[in-house]
């Protein structure tokens, strides 16, 4: 099973400032050029957002390609720099689907600068399937100690491949290992989202194929949330009584019984008269409403639905302990309850960000906790 990541158009500018000092690569002492770091960051960022086995548009790789051309003018007689640039050019060719060029540049790079790290990663990419790539990575890691050049790149690559293979817990561990050794922070910054996706999906190994397809999405709808709940929990049995219903029927019944709000706007005082759309994207506010109502239903305690407003939102000066949730909001109890029980969290210790969207993997994790 492969996770597909949406290609992002990134505007990147490169500085031409260069600082020279010495670093050790393997057993070779070579000059360090900060422009190589900039080039690395450009290309790794593009790679991290590329869809596996899908060539990207050349316009996305124009900035690093232009930078390589400029550096190549200075690389005359510098075998290490020439070899490194050839490897980065090969990484670009691989992204663009030019596998023949990528293989040629890989060989050229290794001839000029044997063992350079960008070529090592390119060789992994060229080795075939994700399973084949993992074998190469494990072999390289067996001879690459922590705190040595290439370790961070290899562990990040291991995390990327494991994520693509659907081995989420292992992918999380690989990313965390890489980040712990990433002194420059480039790989942590670029691949943190991938690590978080792996962490969210670590409990999805037993999920159905239909659910897995929803979990990697950055956006889910009310309809998707019903699908996830039906496929992976027993939380909606009270609606159907065990009978087979369509998602539309579940949506209507949940709406009628108050498990889905008529709006996801936390600032409303009165519900709108218009019926919500089951294909509407699910926000954190809407998710909190559904989660808290299912939580109360699972515990047969509907008093939970007014537990917090009776404490905080009554009297002449109602107050809210969450900065961006009004005390008179109909979402007040659901959001405070979800936060206090740690089903959901505050994004910065003060705010809930009710209009932000929720990921399918996060929702699944929460619903499974309720369903225990």
HUURRA-V138442 format. One record per backbone hydrogen bond with DSSP energy under -0.5 kcal/mol. CO is the residue of the C=O (numbers start at 1). NH is the residue of the N-H. E is the energy in kcal/mol with one decimal. If there is no record, write none. Layout:
CO:NH:E / CO:NH:E
This chain:
3:5:-0.5 / 8:10:-0.7 / 10:12:-0.8 / 19:34:-0.6 / 21:32:-3.0 / 23:25:-0.5 / 23:30:-2.2 / 24:26:-0.6 / 25:28:-2.5 / 28:25:-3.1 / 28:30:-0.6 / 30:23:-2.1 / 32:21:-0.6 / 33:36:-1.8 / 33:37:-0.9 / 34:38:-1.9 / 35:39:-2.5 / 36:40:-2.7 / 37:41:-2.6 / 38:42:-2.3 / 39:43:-2.4 / 40:44:-2.9 / 41:45:-2.0 / 42:46:-1.8 / 43:47:-2.7 / 44:48:-2.5 / 45:49:-0.9 / 46:49:-0.7 / 47:50:-1.3 / 51:54:-1.7 / 57:60:-1.4 / 57:61:-0.5 / 58:61:-0.9 / 59:62:-0.7 / 61:65:-2.2 / 62:66:-2.7 / 63:67:-1.9 / 64:68:-2.4 / 65:69:-2.0 / 66:70:-1.9 / 67:71:-2.3 / 68:72:-2.6 / 69:73:-1.1 / 71:74:-1.2 / 71:75:-0.6 / 72:75:-0.8 / 75:78:-2.2 / 77:79:-0.9 / 78:82:-2.7 / 79:83:-2.7 / 80:84:-2.5 / 81:85:-2.6 / 82:86:-2.1 / 83:87:-1.8 / 84:88:-2.2 / 85:89:-2.5 / 86:90:-2.2 / 87:91:-2.1 / 88:92:-1.9 / 89:93:-2.5 / 90:94:-2.4 / 91:95:-2.0 / 92:96:-1.9 / 93:98:-2.7 / 94:97:-1.4 / 95:56:-2.0 / 97:99:-1.4 / 98:102:-2.3 / 99:103:-2.4 / 100:104:-2.2 / 101:105:-2.6 / 102:106:-1.9 / 103:107:-2.2 / 104:108:-2.3 / 105:109:-2.6 / 106:110:-2.2 / 107:111:-2.0 / 108:112:-1.8 / 109:113:-3.2 / 113:116:-1.8 / 116:120:-1.7 / 117:121:-2.1 / 118:122:-1.9 / 119:123:-2.8 / 120:124:-1.5 / 121:125:-2.2 / 122:126:-2.0 / 124:127:-1.3 / 125:128:-0.7 / 129:133:-2.7 / 130:134:-2.3 / 131:135:-1.6 / 132:136:-1.8 / 133:137:-2.5 / 134:138:-2.7 / 135:139:-1.9 / 136:140:-2.4 / 137:141:-2.8 / 138:142:-1.4 / 140:143:-1.2 / 141:144:-1.1 / 143:145:-0.5 / 145:148:-1.0 / 148:151:-1.9 / 150:154:-2.5 / 151:155:-2.6 / 152:156:-2.4 / 153:157:-2.4 / 154:158:-2.4 / 155:159:-2.4 / 156:160:-2.5 / 157:161:-2.4 / 158:162:-2.6 / 159:163:-2.2 / 160:164:-2.0 / 161:165:-1.9 / 162:167:-2.6 / 163:166:-1.2 / 166:168:-1.2 / 167:171:-2.1 / 168:172:-2.5 / 169:173:-1.9 / 170:174:-2.2 / 171:175:-2.5 / 172:176:-2.5 / 173:177:-2.2 / 174:178:-2.3 / 175:179:-2.9 / 176:180:-1.8 / 177:181:-0.6 / 178:181:-1.3 / 179:182:-1.0 / 181:183:-1.5 / 185:189:-2.3 / 186:190:-2.2 / 187:191:-2.6 / 188:192:-1.1 / 191:195:-2.3 / 192:196:-2.5 / 193:197:-2.2 / 194:198:-2.4 / 195:199:-2.4 / 196:200:-2.7 / 197:201:-2.1 / 199:202:-1.1 / 200:203:-0.5 / 201:204:-2.2 / 204:207:-1.9 / 208:212:-2.7 / 209:213:-1.8 / 210:214:-0.6 / 211:214:-1.5 / 211:215:-1.7 / 212:216:-1.0 / 214:217:-1.2 / 215:361:-1.0 / 217:360:-0.9 / 220:282:-3.3 / 221:225:-2.3 / 222:226:-1.9 / 223:227:-2.0 / 224:228:-2.6 / 225:229:-2.3 / 226:230:-2.6 / 227:231:-2.6 / 228:232:-2.2 / 229:233:-1.6 / 234:237:-1.4 / 236:239:-1.3 / 236:240:-1.3 / 237:241:-3.1 / 240:243:-1.5 / 243:245:-0.5 / 246:250:-2.3 / 247:251:-2.9 / 248:252:-2.4 / 249:253:-2.4 / 250:254:-2.9 / 251:255:-2.5 / 252:256:-2.5 / 253:257:-1.8 / 254:259:-2.7 / 254:260:-1.0 / 255:258:-1.3 / 264:266:-0.7 / 265:268:-1.3 / 268:330:-0.7 / 277:280:-1.8 / 278:223:-2.5 / 280:222:-1.5 / 281:283:-0.5 / 282:358:-1.6 / 283:287:-2.7 / 284:288:-2.4 / 285:289:-2.1 / 286:290:-2.3 / 287:291:-3.2 / 288:292:-2.7 / 289:293:-2.1 / 290:294:-2.4 / 291:295:-2.4 / 292:296:-2.4 / 293:297:-2.1 / 294:298:-2.7 / 295:299:-1.2 / 296:301:-2.4 / 297:300:-1.3 / 301:304:-1.4 / 302:305:-1.5 / 303:306:-1.5 / 304:307:-0.7 / 306:310:-1.7 / 308:311:-0.6 / 308:312:-2.9 / 309:313:-1.4 / 312:319:-2.0 / 321:323:-0.5 / 322:325:-1.7 / 324:326:-0.5 / 326:329:-1.6 / 329:332:-1.8 / 331:335:-2.7 / 332:336:-2.5 / 333:337:-2.8 / 334:338:-2.2 / 335:339:-2.2 / 336:340:-2.9 / 337:341:-2.1 / 338:343:-2.3 / 338:344:-2.0 / 339:342:-1.3 / 350:323:-1.8 / 351:347:-2.1 / 351:348:-0.8 / 353:356:-1.4 / 354:285:-2.2 / 356:284:-2.7 / 359:363:-2.0 / 360:364:-2.5 / 361:365:-2.1 / 362:366:-1.9 / 363:367:-2.8 / 364:368:-2.4 / 365:369:-1.4 / 366:370:-2.0 / 367:371:-1.9 / 369:372:-0.9
